[in-house]
Amino acid sequence: MTKYEAVAQAIKTDIENGLYKEGQPIPTEELLTVQYDVSRQTIRKALSLLVEDNLILKRQGSGSVVRPKRLNPRTGKIAVVVTYISDYIFPSQLRAVNDVLSENKYTAVLSATRNCVCNEHAILEEILKNPVDGILIEGTKSAMPNPNFDLYKKLIEMDIPVVFFNGYYPSLSGTYSVCADNQAGGAELVRHLIERGHTKIAGFFKSDDIQGHQRYSGFISELFRNGLIIPDENVFWYITETKEDLFNNPQEVLNRLGDNTAVVCYNDEVAFGLIKCLLSAGRRVPEDVAVVSFDNSNLSRISPVTITSLSYEDRNIGRIAAQKLVDILNGKEVTSEVLPWTFIQKESS
């Protein structure tokens, strides 16, 4: 028996004898090296054996803990909960999610909240009644106080891992997330416009999702850093329920834009609508008003003026989040991840 196998067997015996109970952390790698008088590498190999044997879990920020016995049997199912299924960027993310889950012998159970907390509540209650092996979910109205945290906590207590993608709840502990670096993205778009000579820059942002707050934070911070102070009325805020009404009154939009020569948009969907609004009023893009955005979606390519937009490039958030969930189910240690943007220049700026 090798040294690491002997250490693994000793820790396993301690677990079986109740020295370390379910959910309880075992000593740190540093303490174990002293206890067994072996190298850190030996301890890591021993812990890897225990992970493979489903005896311990490696958890972000918690070290290694004794794996709790599952409160419900394996189902082979993963709940995939998104805000919308058919709109915008979600189809490509869902295809990537399905590919990862299928490769790992899981079936996706798909549902959509339509960014409504009541729908999220009903979906989570259904999962509690009919448990799944894991949950891959996009936060609903993630910038707002959420009444469903108690349901999330019950799921976590049932040892059902939860991985958020796109939108997440920063104050909800015990979960993981994969999202874009939205604050850095907002700042990058402002820098691009300033380099193009713009000093009067407006913005459209979504107030009920955390992405909107983060993108606005980068936007406004970069403006201030460059000595550009803009009035509050130059920022257009909207929520899920008012999105469709943004450009119902083009003249009102133009009046509020005033003499601004550039606009940062929350996403390509908003930028697409704004460009159509500007063109219908005889304003040229980008000669009169430059427009930049996030996501580099199909809308950025089919717009009457193609949209300068930030892209994930080949980093599919759905694929990365799904793989993290699979890794958790396989007892591997994972961490939350923030993805950088890639700037894609097109015609609109």
Contacts in CASP RR format, 6 or more apart in sequence:
PFRMAT RR
TARGET T0000
AUTHOR 0000-0000-0000
METHOD contacts of the structure
MODEL  1
MTKYEAVAQAIKTDIENGLYKEGQPIPTEELLTVQYDVSRQTIRKALSLL
VEDNLILKRQGSGSVVRPKRLNPRTGKIAVVVTYISDYIFPSQLRAVNDV
LSENKYTAVLSATRNCVCNEHAILEEILKNPVDGILIEGTKSAMPNPNFD
LYKKLIEMDIPVVFFNGYYPSLSGTYSVCADNQAGGAELVRHLIERGHTK
IAGFFKSDDIQGHQRYSGFISELFRNGLIIPDENVFWYITETKEDLFNNP
QEVLNRLGDNTAVVCYNDEVAFGLIKCLLSAGRRVPEDVAVVSFDNSNLS
RISPVTITSLSYEDRNIGRIAAQKLVDILNGKEVTSEVLPWTFIQKESS
1 9 0 8 1.000
3 38 0 8 1.000
3 42 0 8 1.000
4 38 0 8 1.000
4 42 0 8 1.000
4 43 0 8 1.000
4 45 0 8 1.000
4 46 0 8 1.000
4 49 0 8 1.000
5 46 0 8 1.000
5 49 0 8 1.000
7 32 0 8 1.000
7 36 0 8 1.000
7 38 0 8 1.000
7 42 0 8 1.000
7 43 0 8 1.000
7 46 0 8 1.000
8 46 0 8 1.000
8 47 0 8 1.000
8 49 0 8 1.000
8 50 0 8 1.000
10 36 0 8 1.000
11 20 0 8 1.000
11 26 0 8 1.000
11 32 0 8 1.000
11 46 0 8 1.000
11 50 0 8 1.000
11 56 0 8 1.000
12 50 0 8 1.000
12 53 0 8 1.000
12 55 0 8 1.000
14 20 0 8 1.000
14 26 0 8 1.000
15 26 0 8 1.000
15 55 0 8 1.000
15 56 0 8 1.000
15 66 0 8 1.000
20 26 0 8 1.000
20 66 0 8 1.000
21 66 0 8 1.000
22 66 0 8 1.000
22 67 0 8 1.000
22 68 0 8 1.000
22 69 0 8 1.000
23 65 0 8 1.000
23 66 0 8 1.000
23 67 0 8 1.000
23 68 0 8 1.000
24 65 0 8 1.000
24 66 0 8 1.000
25 62 0 8 1.000
25 63 0 8 1.000
25 64 0 8 1.000
25 65 0 8 1.000
25 66 0 8 1.000
26 32 0 8 1.000
26 56 0 8 1.000
26 64 0 8 1.000
26 65 0 8 1.000
26 66 0 8 1.000
27 35 0 8 1.000
28 63 0 8 1.000
29 40 0 8 1.000
29 43 0 8 1.000
29 44 0 8 1.000
29 47 0 8 1.000
30 40 0 8 1.000
32 43 0 8 1.000
32 46 0 8 1.000
33 39 0 8 1.000
33 40 0 8 1.000
33 42 0 8 1.000
33 43 0 8 1.000
36 42 0 8 1.000
36 43 0 8 1.000
47 56 0 8 1.000
47 58 0 8 1.000
47 64 0 8 1.000
50 56 0 8 1.000
50 64 0 8 1.000
51 57 0 8 1.000
51 58 0 8 1.000
51 331 0 8 1.000
51 332 0 8 1.000
54 67 0 8 1.000
54 331 0 8 1.000
55 66 0 8 1.000
55 67 0 8 1.000
56 64 0 8 1.000
56 65 0 8 1.000
56 66 0 8 1.000
56 67 0 8 1.000
57 64 0 8 1.000
57 65 0 8 1.000
57 66 0 8 1.000
57 67 0 8 1.000
57 331 0 8 1.000
58 64 0 8 1.000
58 331 0 8 1.000
58 332 0 8 1.000
58 333 0 8 1.000
59 65 0 8 1.000
59 333 0 8 1.000
60 176 0 8 1.000
60 333 0 8 1.000
60 334 0 8 1.000
60 335 0 8 1.000
60 336 0 8 1.000
63 333 0 8 1.000
67 331 0 8 1.000
68 159 0 8 1.000
70 159 0 8 1.000
71 131 0 8 1.000
71 158 0 8 1.000
71 159 0 8 1.000
72 131 0 8 1.000
72 158 0 8 1.000
74 133 0 8 1.000
75 131 0 8 1.000
75 132 0 8 1.000
75 133 0 8 1.000
76 105 0 8 1.000
76 106 0 8 1.000
76 107 0 8 1.000
76 132 0 8 1.000
76 133 0 8 1.000
77 106 0 8 1.000
77 107 0 8 1.000
77 108 0 8 1.000
77 109 0 8 1.000
77 132 0 8 1.000
77 133 0 8 1.000
78 101 0 8 1.000
78 106 0 8 1.000
78 107 0 8 1.000
78 108 0 8 1.000
78 109 0 8 1.000
78 132 0 8 1.000
78 133 0 8 1.000
78 134 0 8 1.000
78 135 0 8 1.000
78 136 0 8 1.000
78 322 0 8 1.000
78 325 0 8 1.000
79 109 0 8 1.000
79 111 0 8 1.000
79 123 0 8 1.000
79 127 0 8 1.000
79 132 0 8 1.000
79 134 0 8 1.000
79 135 0 8 1.000
79 136 0 8 1.000
79 137 0 8 1.000
80 94 0 8 1.000
80 97 0 8 1.000
80 101 0 8 1.000
80 108 0 8 1.000
80 109 0 8 1.000
80 110 0 8 1.000
80 111 0 8 1.000
80 136 0 8 1.000
80 137 0 8 1.000
81 110 0 8 1.000
81 111 0 8 1.000
81 112 0 8 1.000
81 113 0 8 1.000
81 120 0 8 1.000
81 123 0 8 1.000
81 135 0 8 1.000
81 136 0 8 1.000
81 137 0 8 1.000
81 138 0 8 1.000
82 90 0 8 1.000
82 93 0 8 1.000
82 94 0 8 1.000
82 110 0 8 1.000
82 111 0 8 1.000
82 112 0 8 1.000
82 113 0 8 1.000
82 137 0 8 1.000
82 138 0 8 1.000
83 90 0 8 1.000
83 112 0 8 1.000
83 113 0 8 1.000
83 114 0 8 1.000
83 115 0 8 1.000
83 138 0 8 1.000
83 139 0 8 1.000
83 140 0 8 1.000
84 90 0 8 1.000
84 112 0 8 1.000
84 114 0 8 1.000
84 115 0 8 1.000
85 91 0 8 1.000
85 94 0 8 1.000
85 110 0 8 1.000
85 112 0 8 1.000
88 267 0 8 1.000
88 268 0 8 1.000
88 269 0 8 1.000
88 295 0 8 1.000
88 297 0 8 1.000
88 299 0 8 1.000
89 295 0 8 1.000
89 297 0 8 1.000
92 316 0 8 1.000
93 165 0 8 1.000
93 166 0 8 1.000
93 316 0 8 1.000
93 317 0 8 1.000
93 318 0 8 1.000
93 319 0 8 1.000
94 110 0 8 1.000
94 318 0 8 1.000
96 316 0 8 1.000
96 318 0 8 1.000
96 319 0 8 1.000
96 322 0 8 1.000
97 108 0 8 1.000
97 136 0 8 1.000
97 318 0 8 1.000
97 319 0 8 1.000
97 321 0 8 1.000
97 322 0 8 1.000
98 108 0 8 1.000
99 319 0 8 1.000
100 318 0 8 1.000
100 319 0 8 1.000
100 322 0 8 1.000
100 323 0 8 1.000
100 326 0 8 1.000
101 107 0 8 1.000
101 108 0 8 1.000
101 322 0 8 1.000
101 326 0 8 1.000
104 326 0 8 1.000
106 133 0 8 1.000
106 326 0 8 1.000
109 132 0 8 1.000
111 123 0 8 1.000
112 119 0 8 1.000
113 119 0 8 1.000
113 120 0 8 1.000
113 123 0 8 1.000
113 138 0 8 1.000
113 139 0 8 1.000
113 140 0 8 1.000
115 140 0 8 1.000
115 141 0 8 1.000
115 208 0 8 1.000
115 209 0 8 1.000
115 240 0 8 1.000
116 140 0 8 1.000
116 141 0 8 1.000
116 240 0 8 1.000
117 140 0 8 1.000
117 141 0 8 1.000
117 144 0 8 1.000
117 146 0 8 1.000
117 147 0 8 1.000
117 148 0 8 1.000
119 140 0 8 1.000
120 139 0 8 1.000
120 140 0 8 1.000
120 148 0 8 1.000
121 147 0 8 1.000
121 148 0 8 1.000
121 151 0 8 1.000
124 148 0 8 1.000
124 151 0 8 1.000
124 152 0 8 1.000
124 155 0 8 1.000
125 151 0 8 1.000
127 135 0 8 1.000
127 155 0 8 1.000
127 160 0 8 1.000
128 151 0 8 1.000
128 154 0 8 1.000
128 155 0 8 1.000
128 158 0 8 1.000
131 158 0 8 1.000
131 160 0 8 1.000
132 160 0 8 1.000
133 160 0 8 1.000
133 329 0 8 1.000
134 160 0 8 1.000
134 161 0 8 1.000
134 162 0 8 1.000
134 325 0 8 1.000
134 329 0 8 1.000
135 155 0 8 1.000
135 160 0 8 1.000
135 161 0 8 1.000
135 162 0 8 1.000
135 163 0 8 1.000
135 325 0 8 1.000
136 163 0 8 1.000
136 165 0 8 1.000
136 318 0 8 1.000
136 321 0 8 1.000
136 322 0 8 1.000
136 325 0 8 1.000
137 162 0 8 1.000
137 163 0 8 1.000
137 164 0 8 1.000
137 165 0 8 1.000
138 164 0 8 1.000
138 165 0 8 1.000
138 166 0 8 1.000
138 167 0 8 1.000
139 164 0 8 1.000
139 166 0 8 1.000
139 167 0 8 1.000
139 168 0 8 1.000
139 169 0 8 1.000
140 146 0 8 1.000
140 148 0 8 1.000
141 208 0 8 1.000
141 209 0 8 1.000
141 240 0 8 1.000
142 167 0 8 1.000
142 168 0 8 1.000
142 169 0 8 1.000
142 208 0 8 1.000
142 209 0 8 1.000
142 210 0 8 1.000
142 211 0 8 1.000
143 207 0 8 1.000
143 208 0 8 1.000
143 209 0 8 1.000
143 210 0 8 1.000
143 212 0 8 1.000
143 213 0 8 1.000
144 208 0 8 1.000
146 169 0 8 1.000
146 172 0 8 1.000
149 169 0 8 1.000
149 172 0 8 1.000
152 162 0 8 1.000
152 169 0 8 1.000
152 172 0 8 1.000
152 175 0 8 1.000
155 162 0 8 1.000
156 162 0 8 1.000
156 174 0 8 1.000
156 175 0 8 1.000
161 175 0 8 1.000
161 176 0 8 1.000
161 325 0 8 1.000
161 328 0 8 1.000
161 329 0 8 1.000
162 174 0 8 1.000
162 175 0 8 1.000
162 176 0 8 1.000
163 175 0 8 1.000
163 176 0 8 1.000
163 177 0 8 1.000
163 178 0 8 1.000
163 321 0 8 1.000
163 322 0 8 1.000
163 324 0 8 1.000
163 325 0 8 1.000
163 328 0 8 1.000
164 175 0 8 1.000
164 176 0 8 1.000
164 177 0 8 1.000
164 178 0 8 1.000
164 179 0 8 1.000
164 321 0 8 1.000
165 177 0 8 1.000
165 178 0 8 1.000
165 179 0 8 1.000
165 317 0 8 1.000
165 318 0 8 1.000
165 320 0 8 1.000
165 321 0 8 1.000
166 179 0 8 1.000
166 180 0 8 1.000
166 211 0 8 1.000
166 317 0 8 1.000
167 177 0 8 1.000
167 179 0 8 1.000
167 209 0 8 1.000
167 210 0 8 1.000
167 211 0 8 1.000
168 175 0 8 1.000
168 177 0 8 1.000
168 179 0 8 1.000
168 210 0 8 1.000
169 175 0 8 1.000
169 210 0 8 1.000
170 210 0 8 1.000
176 324 0 8 1.000
176 328 0 8 1.000
176 334 0 8 1.000
176 335 0 8 1.000
176 336 0 8 1.000
177 321 0 8 1.000
177 336 0 8 1.000
177 337 0 8 1.000
178 317 0 8 1.000
178 318 0 8 1.000
178 320 0 8 1.000
178 321 0 8 1.000
178 324 0 8 1.000
178 336 0 8 1.000
178 337 0 8 1.000
178 339 0 8 1.000
179 211 0 8 1.000
179 317 0 8 1.000
179 337 0 8 1.000
179 338 0 8 1.000
179 339 0 8 1.000
180 211 0 8 1.000
180 294 0 8 1.000
180 312 0 8 1.000
180 317 0 8 1.000
180 338 0 8 1.000
180 339 0 8 1.000
180 340 0 8 1.000
180 341 0 8 1.000
181 338 0 8 1.000
181 339 0 8 1.000
181 340 0 8 1.000
181 341 0 8 1.000
182 211 0 8 1.000
182 212 0 8 1.000
182 214 0 8 1.000
182 215 0 8 1.000
182 218 0 8 1.000
182 294 0 8 1.000
183 214 0 8 1.000
183 215 0 8 1.000
183 217 0 8 1.000
183 218 0 8 1.000
183 221 0 8 1.000
184 218 0 8 1.000
184 340 0 8 1.000
184 341 0 8 1.000
185 215 0 8 1.000
185 218 0 8 1.000
185 294 0 8 1.000
185 310 0 8 1.000
185 341 0 8 1.000
186 215 0 8 1.000
186 216 0 8 1.000
186 217 0 8 1.000
186 218 0 8 1.000
186 219 0 8 1.000
186 222 0 8 1.000
186 264 0 8 1.000
186 294 0 8 1.000
187 218 0 8 1.000
187 219 0 8 1.000
187 221 0 8 1.000
187 222 0 8 1.000
188 310 0 8 1.000
188 341 0 8 1.000
188 343 0 8 1.000
189 219 0 8 1.000
189 264 0 8 1.000
189 292 0 8 1.000
189 293 0 8 1.000
189 294 0 8 1.000
189 310 0 8 1.000
190 201 0 8 1.000
190 218 0 8 1.000
190 219 0 8 1.000
190 222 0 8 1.000
190 223 0 8 1.000
190 226 0 8 1.000
190 264 0 8 1.000
191 222 0 8 1.000
192 292 0 8 1.000
192 308 0 8 1.000
192 343 0 8 1.000
192 349 0 8 1.000
193 201 0 8 1.000
193 262 0 8 1.000
193 264 0 8 1.000
193 290 0 8 1.000
193 292 0 8 1.000
193 349 0 8 1.000
194 201 0 8 1.000
194 222 0 8 1.000
194 226 0 8 1.000
194 228 0 8 1.000
196 262 0 8 1.000
196 290 0 8 1.000
196 349 0 8 1.000
198 261 0 8 1.000
198 262 0 8 1.000
198 290 0 8 1.000
199 228 0 8 1.000
199 261 0 8 1.000
200 230 0 8 1.000
200 234 0 8 1.000
200 259 0 8 1.000
200 260 0 8 1.000
200 261 0 8 1.000
200 262 0 8 1.000
201 223 0 8 1.000
201 228 0 8 1.000
201 230 0 8 1.000
201 234 0 8 1.000
201 260 0 8 1.000
201 261 0 8 1.000
201 262 0 8 1.000
201 263 0 8 1.000
201 264 0 8 1.000
202 230 0 8 1.000
202 234 0 8 1.000
202 235 0 8 1.000
202 236 0 8 1.000
202 256 0 8 1.000
202 257 0 8 1.000
202 260 0 8 1.000
202 262 0 8 1.000
202 263 0 8 1.000
202 264 0 8 1.000
203 219 0 8 1.000
203 234 0 8 1.000
203 235 0 8 1.000
203 236 0 8 1.000
203 263 0 8 1.000
203 264 0 8 1.000
203 265 0 8 1.000
204 235 0 8 1.000
204 236 0 8 1.000
204 238 0 8 1.000
204 246 0 8 1.000
204 263 0 8 1.000
204 264 0 8 1.000
204 265 0 8 1.000
204 266 0 8 1.000
204 270 0 8 1.000
204 274 0 8 1.000
205 212 0 8 1.000
205 213 0 8 1.000
205 215 0 8 1.000
205 216 0 8 1.000
205 219 0 8 1.000
205 235 0 8 1.000
205 236 0 8 1.000
205 237 0 8 1.000
205 238 0 8 1.000
205 266 0 8 1.000
206 212 0 8 1.000
206 237 0 8 1.000
206 238 0 8 1.000
206 239 0 8 1.000
206 240 0 8 1.000
206 243 0 8 1.000
206 266 0 8 1.000
206 267 0 8 1.000
207 213 0 8 1.000
207 237 0 8 1.000
207 238 0 8 1.000
207 239 0 8 1.000
208 239 0 8 1.000
208 240 0 8 1.000
209 240 0 8 1.000
211 266 0 8 1.000
212 266 0 8 1.000
215 264 0 8 1.000
215 266 0 8 1.000
215 294 0 8 1.000
216 235 0 8 1.000
219 264 0 8 1.000
220 230 0 8 1.000
220 235 0 8 1.000
223 229 0 8 1.000
223 230 0 8 1.000
233 256 0 8 1.000
234 256 0 8 1.000
234 260 0 8 1.000
236 246 0 8 1.000
236 253 0 8 1.000
236 256 0 8 1.000
238 245 0 8 1.000
238 246 0 8 1.000
243 269 0 8 1.000
243 270 0 8 1.000
246 253 0 8 1.000
246 270 0 8 1.000
246 273 0 8 1.000
246 274 0 8 1.000
247 253 0 8 1.000
247 273 0 8 1.000
247 274 0 8 1.000
247 276 0 8 1.000
247 277 0 8 1.000
250 277 0 8 1.000
250 280 0 8 1.000
250 281 0 8 1.000
251 281 0 8 1.000
253 274 0 8 1.000
253 277 0 8 1.000
254 277 0 8 1.000
254 278 0 8 1.000
254 281 0 8 1.000
254 283 0 8 1.000
257 263 0 8 1.000
257 289 0 8 1.000
260 289 0 8 1.000
261 288 0 8 1.000
261 289 0 8 1.000
261 290 0 8 1.000
262 289 0 8 1.000
262 290 0 8 1.000
262 291 0 8 1.000
262 292 0 8 1.000
262 349 0 8 1.000
263 271 0 8 1.000
263 274 0 8 1.000
263 289 0 8 1.000
263 290 0 8 1.000
263 291 0 8 1.000
263 292 0 8 1.000
264 292 0 8 1.000
264 293 0 8 1.000
265 271 0 8 1.000
265 274 0 8 1.000
265 291 0 8 1.000
265 292 0 8 1.000
265 293 0 8 1.000
265 294 0 8 1.000
266 293 0 8 1.000
266 294 0 8 1.000
267 293 0 8 1.000
267 294 0 8 1.000
267 295 0 8 1.000
267 297 0 8 1.000
268 293 0 8 1.000
268 294 0 8 1.000
268 295 0 8 1.000
268 296 0 8 1.000
268 297 0 8 1.000
268 299 0 8 1.000
268 300 0 8 1.000
268 303 0 8 1.000
268 307 0 8 1.000
268 309 0 8 1.000
269 297 0 8 1.000
269 299 0 8 1.000
270 293 0 8 1.000
271 291 0 8 1.000
271 292 0 8 1.000
271 293 0 8 1.000
271 299 0 8 1.000
271 300 0 8 1.000
271 303 0 8 1.000
271 307 0 8 1.000
271 309 0 8 1.000
271 348 0 8 1.000
272 299 0 8 1.000
272 300 0 8 1.000
272 303 0 8 1.000
272 307 0 8 1.000
274 291 0 8 1.000
275 285 0 8 1.000
275 291 0 8 1.000
275 303 0 8 1.000
275 304 0 8 1.000
275 305 0 8 1.000
275 307 0 8 1.000
275 348 0 8 1.000
276 304 0 8 1.000
278 284 0 8 1.000
278 285 0 8 1.000
278 288 0 8 1.000
278 289 0 8 1.000
278 291 0 8 1.000
279 285 0 8 1.000
279 304 0 8 1.000
279 305 0 8 1.000
283 289 0 8 1.000
285 291 0 8 1.000
285 305 0 8 1.000
285 347 0 8 1.000
285 348 0 8 1.000
286 305 0 8 1.000
286 347 0 8 1.000
286 348 0 8 1.000
286 349 0 8 1.000
290 308 0 8 1.000
290 348 0 8 1.000
290 349 0 8 1.000
291 305 0 8 1.000
291 307 0 8 1.000
291 308 0 8 1.000
291 348 0 8 1.000
291 349 0 8 1.000
292 307 0 8 1.000
292 308 0 8 1.000
292 309 0 8 1.000
292 348 0 8 1.000
292 349 0 8 1.000
293 300 0 8 1.000
293 307 0 8 1.000
293 308 0 8 1.000
293 309 0 8 1.000
293 310 0 8 1.000
293 348 0 8 1.000
294 309 0 8 1.000
294 310 0 8 1.000
294 341 0 8 1.000
295 309 0 8 1.000
295 310 0 8 1.000
295 311 0 8 1.000
295 312 0 8 1.000
296 309 0 8 1.000
296 310 0 8 1.000
296 311 0 8 1.000
296 312 0 8 1.000
296 344 0 8 1.000
297 309 0 8 1.000
299 307 0 8 1.000
300 306 0 8 1.000
300 307 0 8 1.000
300 308 0 8 1.000
300 309 0 8 1.000
300 344 0 8 1.000
300 346 0 8 1.000
301 307 0 8 1.000
301 346 0 8 1.000
303 348 0 8 1.000
305 347 0 8 1.000
305 348 0 8 1.000
306 346 0 8 1.000
306 347 0 8 1.000
306 348 0 8 1.000
307 346 0 8 1.000
307 347 0 8 1.000
307 348 0 8 1.000
308 343 0 8 1.000
308 344 0 8 1.000
308 345 0 8 1.000
308 346 0 8 1.000
308 347 0 8 1.000
308 348 0 8 1.000
308 349 0 8 1.000
309 344 0 8 1.000
309 346 0 8 1.000
310 341 0 8 1.000
310 342 0 8 1.000
310 343 0 8 1.000
310 344 0 8 1.000
311 341 0 8 1.000
311 342 0 8 1.000
311 343 0 8 1.000
311 344 0 8 1.000
312 339 0 8 1.000
312 341 0 8 1.000
312 342 0 8 1.000
313 342 0 8 1.000
315 339 0 8 1.000
317 339 0 8 1.000
320 337 0 8 1.000
320 339 0 8 1.000
324 334 0 8 1.000
324 337 0 8 1.000
327 334 0 8 1.000
328 334 0 8 1.000
END
